[in-house]
Structure formats: structure tokens, C-alpha cells
Amino acid sequence: MTDRRKKVRLTDASVARLRPGGTEYIVRDSRVAGLGVRVRPSGHRSFVWHGTVNSKTVRLTVGLAALMTVEEARSECRALLDGSHPLWAEDPAGRAAIPLFREFVIDDWLPARRNRCSPGWGERVEHMVQRRLLPVFGALRLDRIGRPHVEQWFDSISRKTPGAANKALAVLRQIMGDAKAAGHVGTDPVAGVRPNPGRKMTRFLSAEEIGRLHRTLDRLVQERPSRRPQADIIRLLLLTGCRKSEILTLRWSEVDGEVLRLAKAKTGPRTVWLSEAAQDVIARQPKTASVFVFPSPRDPLRPLSRNLGLWCRARRAAALEDVRLHDLRHTVASQAVARGVPLPTVARMLGHSQPNMTLRYAHVGDHEIEAAAERIGARIAAAMVGAAPDCRGMSTPEPA
């Protein structure tokens, strides 16, 4: 880290003009001793204070430059210098160095995770951090986040969106686990907080239900032709087993004849093979100036809205109100397993990164295994008594 020893009189305007470099650096203030602005290569700027307390060097973050003025930072630092700051009453050489939750997440945790995960993961988690975690925990020092605080927050969001609450809890668990490993906290406040019970994945569309949904989509499009893009998205989800986001944000550059070469799938870049029916759905989409296969009718520079209103209408009309849009992906997997497609192949079809994700579908083929066991058992039982049972699909032994 570069420490620019030449001091300048910091102003809000001069702080805003600071640009990131190849390494992080600090610009010192000429008005208050120890105050500076740290600029990360990411462009993130924060006020910092370096000083000596009880013959020990103390380095701490005063606050984010985006949320604090220079004068507010100076006021904080003056309190640090004259010993009136509340931190000194706690532990001047220890706790004062513990970062805020917001600083740790933005400066350290997210950049480190981005280097190890797919771009799609980073976008989703960053959105969750900004929406679910920073508004609640952002201004707290890491060691100030306790188990009761976490439980109260989790219970609050679980009342409305239990599934989203579980995902946010998982992210918070990772953050606080890494904060503990870094020595910022002694105990993990998320440890022991149990997620909400998940919905059992037992809903798949039967062949009759698939046909009913298809006919319903045809009728709804006939009533209002503007519904066709949404109807085709639903059909593609059912034909490919893709995730909703993968089809909604599909770009023409990712369409390559018989395959989709997805650049930002959930588990990283992957290839999706298209059946003839799926190819037909894509081929009938009008090519415009938009880069998206399904652009927004209001703004062609953006993809179609994530809120597929037609799906709610279609499932009601088709008497499939207990079916979620994501169950179409489950249906593709169940159809594949029921027809003897090996689980590793199903995993590649769906873009699963973990084997246990695909193993959830193993029970789908149980009825096929039961039928096979019955046929084989009857054959062996017949051999045991020397009989020749009438087993369809099996040859009858020659008489002795």
C-alpha cells in the first residue's frame, strides 16, 4: 500500500476526484493528524486514521467516503485524538481496528469471492448483500453483530420470503465465517441459526399436464399475440431445463445452431444442447437491433422483465396452480431419469456443479426400477421351480 506523505487539505470535491491505481494508496489530510483517505484499486474510498495509543500503533477505518463528509471524518478523528471517542472506553489497541461490516464485505469479502466464483454468482450475491444485509448490518462493527440481532433479522424477513431468507442467511454465514477466520470476531453469531424448512421437491408435470400447459399457452397467445414472447420463454424452459435467468437474458451471440453457449450461467459458462423443437422456438423470434433474444418491448437495450405475468395466468387456466416456474426444470430432469438417462448426463444437461443436486432426481425412476425388479424376480422364481413364466420382453428357456 502506498502512503502519500505529502499532505493536502482534503475537501469533499477532492476526495470524489481521487482515482484508483494499480495498488491501494492513502492521501493524508493537512488539517487533522492521522486522517487520510484510502483508495482501493476497485475505486472504493474510505476515511482512515492512523495514530498511537498507549505506545501502541492503532489503525482503523473511520467510515466510507460515500457516506461521510470530510468534516464528519475530521470530527471523528479529533475525538480519537483527544481520547473522548467511545472506542477508547472499550479497548484502544484492539477493538478499534475491527472494521465495519460494510467495509469488510465491500473491501475484502466480495473481491476475494469474485476471484473464486462465477460472474453470475457474484452478481446475485452482490445484489443480495446490497438489498438484504448492508441496510441492517452495514454500519455495525463486526464484533457488534450478535446472535440475537441475527435471529431478529432472520425472523423478520422469513415471514414474507422464507426461501430468500435462507439464501441471505447462507451468505451472512459465509461472511461471518470468513470474518472469524480473519480474526475480526471471536465467535460466529450465525452459528446455530437454523434455516427455514425447505419445500420438498416432489412436483413434476406429467405428460398429460405438459400437453395441457402447451394448449393453454397456445390459446392465451391466440387471444393476445403480444403474449407470444413470454409463452415462448416458458416453452424453452420446459424444452431445455434451463434456469429462468438463463433464458430471460439469452443473447443472440450465445445462440450457435444446435447449442446455446451460455456465458454467464449460475455455475459458470456452459453449453446447452437444443432439441429441434427448442431450435424452432428460437428461430421464430424476430431479430431486431437488440442483443437479446427476448428484449423488453419498452427498452430493447434490456431483456424482458423477470416478472413473467403470463405464467401465473397460464397455470391457473391449466389448473396447475401448485406448479412453480422452476418445476419445469425439475420436469425435464424427471423425464430424463425416468427414461434411463444416467445421472451424470442429467447433471451436464442441467448445469449442476455438485453431484448431490442431481441425486435429488434419483427417486424419480423408482417405479421403473420396481417394474424391472418384478420382471427379474419373476424370471428367477420361475427358474427356481423349473417353470417357464410368460414374461413380456424375456425369452423362454428351452425345455430340457
C-alpha positions in Angstrom: 0.0 0.0 0.0 1.4 3.4 -0.9 1.2 6.1 1.7 1.5 9.5 0.1 3.3 11.5 2.7 2.7 14.9 1.2 -0.4 16.2 3.0 -3.2 18.1 1.3 -6.2 19.9 2.6 -9.0 17.3 1.9 -12.3 18.5 0.6 -15.4 16.6 -0.4 -14.7 17.5 -4.1 -11.0 16.5 -3.9 -11.9 13.1 -2.3 -14.5 12.5 -5.1 -11.8 13.2 -7.7 -9.4 10.6 -6.4 -8.9 7.8 -9.0 -7.9 4.2 -8.3 -4.4 3.0 -9.2 -2.7 -0.4 -9.6 -2.4 -0.6 -5.8 -4.2 1.0 -3.0 -2.9 4.3 -1.6 -3.6 6.8 1.1 -3.9 10.6 0.8 -3.2 12.4 4.1 -5.2 15.4 5.4 -3.2 18.5 6.4 -5.8 19.7 8.9 -6.2 16.7 11.3 -3.2 14.4 12.3 -3.6 10.8 11.3 -6.6 11.3 9.0 -6.4 10.1 5.4 -8.4 8.7 2.5 -7.6 5.2 1.4 -8.3 4.4 -2.2 -8.6 0.8 -3.3 -7.9 -0.4 -6.8 -11.6 -1.2 -7.1 -12.3 2.6 -6.7 -13.7 2.2 -3.1 -12.7 5.1 -0.9 -12.8 5.2 2.9 -11.5 7.6 5.6 -8.9 6.0 7.8 -7.0 7.1 10.9 -3.5 6.0 12.0 -2.3 7.0 15.4 -0.6 5.9 18.7 -2.5 5.0 21.8 -0.7 3.8 25.0 2.5 3.4 23.0 0.7 1.1 20.5 0.0 1.8 16.8 -3.7 1.9 16.0 -5.1 1.8 12.5 -8.8 2.0 12.0 -11.4 2.8 9.4 -13.4 6.0 10.3 -16.1 5.4 7.6 -16.9 5.2 4.0 -16.2 8.3 1.9 -19.5 7.7 0.0 -21.5 8.1 3.3 -19.4 10.6 5.2 -18.2 14.2 4.6 -14.6 15.3 5.2 -15.8 17.4 8.1 -17.6 14.5 9.7 -14.4 12.4 9.4 -12.4 15.2 10.9 -14.8 15.4 13.9 -14.4 11.6 14.4 -10.6 11.9 14.3 -10.5 14.8 16.7 -12.4 12.6 19.2 -9.9 9.9 18.6 -7.0 12.3 19.2 -8.3 13.8 22.5 -9.4 10.4 23.9 -13.1 11.2 24.0 -14.2 8.7 21.4 -16.3 5.8 22.8 -13.8 3.3 21.3 -11.2 4.2 23.9 -13.5 3.2 26.7 -13.6 -0.3 25.2 -10.1 -1.3 24.0 -8.0 1.4 22.4 -5.4 -1.0 20.9 -7.7 -3.9 19.9 -11.3 -3.4 19.1 -10.7 0.0 17.4 -9.1 -1.9 14.5 -12.1 -4.1 13.8 -13.8 -3.0 10.5 -17.4 -2.2 9.9 -19.5 -4.9 8.3 -19.9 -2.8 5.2 -16.2 -2.2 4.9 -15.2 -5.8 5.4 -17.8 -7.1 2.9 -17.1 -4.5 0.2 -13.3 -4.2 0.5 -12.3 -7.7 1.4 -15.0 -10.4 1.2 -16.7 -9.7 -2.1 -13.4 -9.1 -4.1 -12.0 -12.3 -2.7 -15.1 -14.3 -3.6 -15.3 -12.9 -7.1 -11.9 -14.4 -7.8 -13.1 -17.9 -6.9 -16.7 -17.9 -8.3 -18.5 -17.4 -11.5 -19.6 -13.9 -12.6 -23.3 -14.9 -12.3 -22.7 -15.9 -8.6 -21.0 -12.6 -7.9 -23.9 -10.6 -9.4 -26.6 -12.5 -7.4 -24.7 -12.3 -4.1 -23.8 -8.7 -4.5 -27.5 -7.9 -5.1 -28.4 -9.8 -2.0 -25.7 -8.1 0.0 -26.9 -4.7 -1.1 -30.6 -5.4 -0.6 -30.7 -7.7 2.5 -27.5 -7.3 4.5 -26.0 -3.9 4.3 -29.1 -2.0 5.3 -29.2 -3.9 8.5 -25.6 -4.7 9.4 -23.6 -2.3 7.3 -23.0 0.4 9.9 -22.1 -2.1 12.7 -18.6 -3.1 13.6 -18.2 -6.9 13.0 -17.8 -7.7 16.7 -21.0 -5.8 17.5 -23.2 -8.2 15.5 -24.6 -10.7 18.0 -26.8 -13.8 17.8 -30.0 -12.1 18.9 -29.5 -9.4 16.2 -29.1 -12.1 13.5 -32.2 -14.1 14.8 -34.4 -11.0 14.8 -33.3 -10.0 11.3 -33.8 -13.6 10.0 -37.2 -14.0 11.6 -38.4 -10.7 10.2 -37.6 -11.5 6.5 -38.7 -15.1 6.9 -42.3 -14.0 7.5 -42.6 -12.8 3.9 -40.0 -14.7 1.9 -38.7 -17.8 3.7 -36.8 -19.0 0.7 -35.0 -15.7 0.1 -34.3 -15.5 3.9 -32.5 -18.9 3.7 -30.3 -17.6 0.9 -29.5 -14.4 2.7 -28.7 -16.4 5.8 -26.3 -18.6 3.9 -24.4 -15.6 2.6 -24.2 -14.0 6.0 -22.9 -17.3 7.4 -20.1 -17.2 4.8 -19.3 -13.6 5.6 -19.1 -14.1 9.4 -17.2 -17.3 9.0 -14.6 -15.5 7.0 -14.5 -12.6 9.5 -13.8 -15.1 12.2 -11.1 -16.8 10.2 -9.5 -13.3 9.7 -9.5 -12.7 13.5 -12.1 -9.9 13.4 -14.6 -11.8 15.7 -14.1 -14.4 18.3 -17.5 -16.2 17.8 -19.7 -16.6 14.8 -23.2 -15.1 15.6 -24.7 -17.1 12.7 -23.7 -20.5 14.1 -26.7 -22.3 15.3 -29.3 -20.2 13.4 -31.3 -22.8 11.6 -32.7 -22.1 8.1 -36.4 -22.4 7.3 -37.6 -25.9 6.3 -37.4 -26.2 2.5 -40.2 -27.1 0.2 -39.9 -30.8 -0.8 -39.1 -31.2 -4.4 -41.9 -33.6 -5.4 -43.7 -31.7 -8.1 -43.2 -32.8 -11.7 -45.5 -32.3 -14.7 -47.0 -35.5 -16.1 -47.2 -36.0 -19.9 -50.9 -35.0 -19.8 -50.1 -31.8 -17.8 -47.4 -30.9 -20.2 -49.9 -31.1 -23.1 -52.5 -29.2 -21.1 -50.0 -26.4 -20.5 -48.9 -26.3 -24.1 -52.5 -26.0 -25.3 -53.2 -23.3 -22.7 -50.3 -21.2 -23.9 -51.5 -21.5 -27.5 -54.9 -20.3 -26.5 -53.6 -17.3 -24.5 -51.3 -16.2 -27.3 -54.3 -16.5 -29.8 -56.3 -14.2 -27.5 -53.4 -11.7 -27.4 -50.5 -12.1 -29.7 -48.3 -9.8 -27.6 -48.0 -12.7 -25.1 -46.0 -14.8 -27.6 -42.5 -13.9 -26.2 -43.5 -14.9 -22.7 -45.1 -18.1 -23.9 -42.0 -19.0 -25.9 -39.8 -18.4 -22.9 -42.0 -20.8 -20.9 -41.8 -23.4 -23.7 -38.0 -23.0 -23.8 -37.7 -23.6 -20.1 -39.7 -26.8 -20.5 -37.7 -27.9 -23.6 -34.2 -27.2 -22.2 -34.4 -27.4 -18.4 -32.6 -24.0 -18.3 -32.9 -21.6 -15.4 -35.3 -18.7 -15.9 -32.4 -16.2 -15.8 -30.5 -18.1 -18.5 -33.4 -17.8 -21.0 -34.5 -14.2 -20.0 -31.0 -12.8 -20.6 -30.2 -15.0 -23.6 -28.2 -13.1 -26.2 -28.1 -13.8 -29.9 -24.3 -14.1 -29.6 -24.9 -17.2 -27.4 -27.1 -19.0 -29.9 -24.9 -21.3 -32.0 -27.0 -23.5 -34.2 -27.9 -26.6 -32.2 -26.5 -25.3 -28.9 -26.6 -22.4 -26.6 -23.2 -21.3 -25.3 -24.2 -19.5 -22.1 -21.5 -17.1 -20.9 -23.0 -16.3 -17.5 -24.8 -19.3 -16.2 -25.2 -19.9 -12.5 -22.3 -22.4 -12.3 -20.2 -20.7 -15.0 -20.1 -20.8 -18.8 -21.8 -23.9 -20.1 -23.2 -25.4 -23.3 -26.9 -26.3 -23.7 -27.9 -28.7 -26.5 -31.1 -27.8 -28.2 -33.8 -30.2 -29.5 -35.4 -29.5 -32.8 -38.5 -28.1 -31.0 -36.3 -25.8 -28.9 -34.4 -24.6 -32.1 -37.8 -23.8 -33.7 -38.8 -21.6 -30.8 -35.6 -19.6 -31.0 -35.7 -19.4 -34.8 -39.1 -17.8 -34.8 -38.0 -14.9 -32.6 -37.7 -11.7 -34.6 -34.2 -10.4 -34.9 -34.0 -6.7 -34.1 -31.3 -4.3 -33.1 -31.3 -5.7 -29.6 -28.6 -8.1 -28.4 -31.2 -10.1 -26.5 -33.3 -12.9 -28.0 -36.2 -11.7 -25.8 -35.8 -7.9 -25.4 -38.0 -5.6 -23.4 -40.7 -4.1 -25.6 -40.2 -0.8 -23.8 -36.4 -0.7 -23.8 -34.7 -3.0 -26.4 -31.3 -2.5 -24.6 -32.7 -4.5 -21.7 -34.0 -8.1 -21.5 -37.7 -8.9 -20.9 -38.8 -8.3 -17.3 -38.1 -11.1 -14.8 -41.8 -10.9 -13.8 -43.4 -13.3 -16.3 -47.0 -12.4 -15.7 -48.2 -14.8 -18.3 -47.0 -17.8 -16.2 -49.5 -17.0 -13.3 -52.3 -16.7 -15.8 -51.3 -19.9 -17.7 -51.0 -22.1 -14.7 -54.4 -21.0 -13.4 -56.0 -21.6 -16.7 -54.4 -25.0 -17.0 -55.3 -26.0 -13.4 -51.7 -26.2 -12.4 -51.7 -23.7 -9.6 -49.4 -25.7 -7.4 -46.7 -25.7 -10.1 -43.8 -23.2 -9.9 -42.0 -22.0 -12.9 -38.8 -23.7 -11.6 -40.7 -27.0 -11.6 -40.4 -27.0 -15.4 -36.7 -27.6 -14.9 -37.5 -30.4 -12.5 -39.8 -31.9 -15.1 -37.0 -32.1 -17.6 -34.8 -33.9 -15.1 -37.6 -36.3 -14.1 -38.4 -37.2 -17.7 -34.7 -37.8 -18.4 -34.2 -40.0 -15.3 -37.5 -42.0 -15.9 -36.2 -42.9 -19.4 -32.9 -44.2 -18.2 -30.6 -41.3 -18.8 -27.6 -41.6 -16.5 -27.4 -39.1 -13.6 -24.0 -37.7 -14.8 -25.6 -36.9 -18.1 -28.6 -35.3 -16.5 -26.2 -33.2 -14.4 -24.5 -31.9 -17.5 -27.8 -31.2 -19.1 -28.9 -29.0 -16.2 -25.5 -27.5 -15.5 -25.2 -28.8 -11.9 -21.9 -28.2 -10.3 -22.5 -30.6 -7.3 -23.5 -34.3 -7.7 -25.9 -34.1 -4.8 -28.0 -31.6 -6.8 -28.7 -34.3 -9.4 -29.1 -37.1 -6.9 -32.4 -35.4 -5.8 -33.9 -36.8 -9.0 -32.7 -40.4 -8.5 -36.0 -41.4 -6.9 -37.9 -40.3 -10.0 -37.0 -43.6 -11.7 -38.1 -45.8 -8.7 -41.2 -47.1 -10.4 -39.1 -48.2 -13.4 -36.7 -50.0 -11.0 -39.7 -51.6 -9.3 -41.0 -52.9 -12.6 -37.6 -54.2 -13.6 -37.2 -55.9 -10.2 -40.6 -57.5 -10.6 -39.7 -58.9 -14.0 -36.4 -60.2 -12.9 -37.7 -61.7 -9.7 -40.5 -63.5 -11.6 -37.9 -64.9 -14.0 -35.6 -66.1 -11.3 -38.5 -67.6 -9.3 -39.7 -69.5 -12.4 -36.2 -70.8 -12.9 -36.1 -72.0 -9.2 -39.2 -74.2 -9.8 -38.3 -75.2 -13.4 -41.3 -73.3 -14.9 -41.3 -71.0 -17.9 -43.3 -67.9 -17.0 -44.9 -65.6 -19.6 -42.7 -62.6 -19.1 -43.0 -60.0 -21.8 -39.7 -59.0 -23.3 -38.0 -62.1 -21.9 -37.1 -65.2 -23.8 -38.5 -68.6 -22.6 -35.9 -71.3 -21.8 -35.7 -74.3 -24.0 -37.3 -77.4 -22.5 -34.9 -79.9 -21.1 
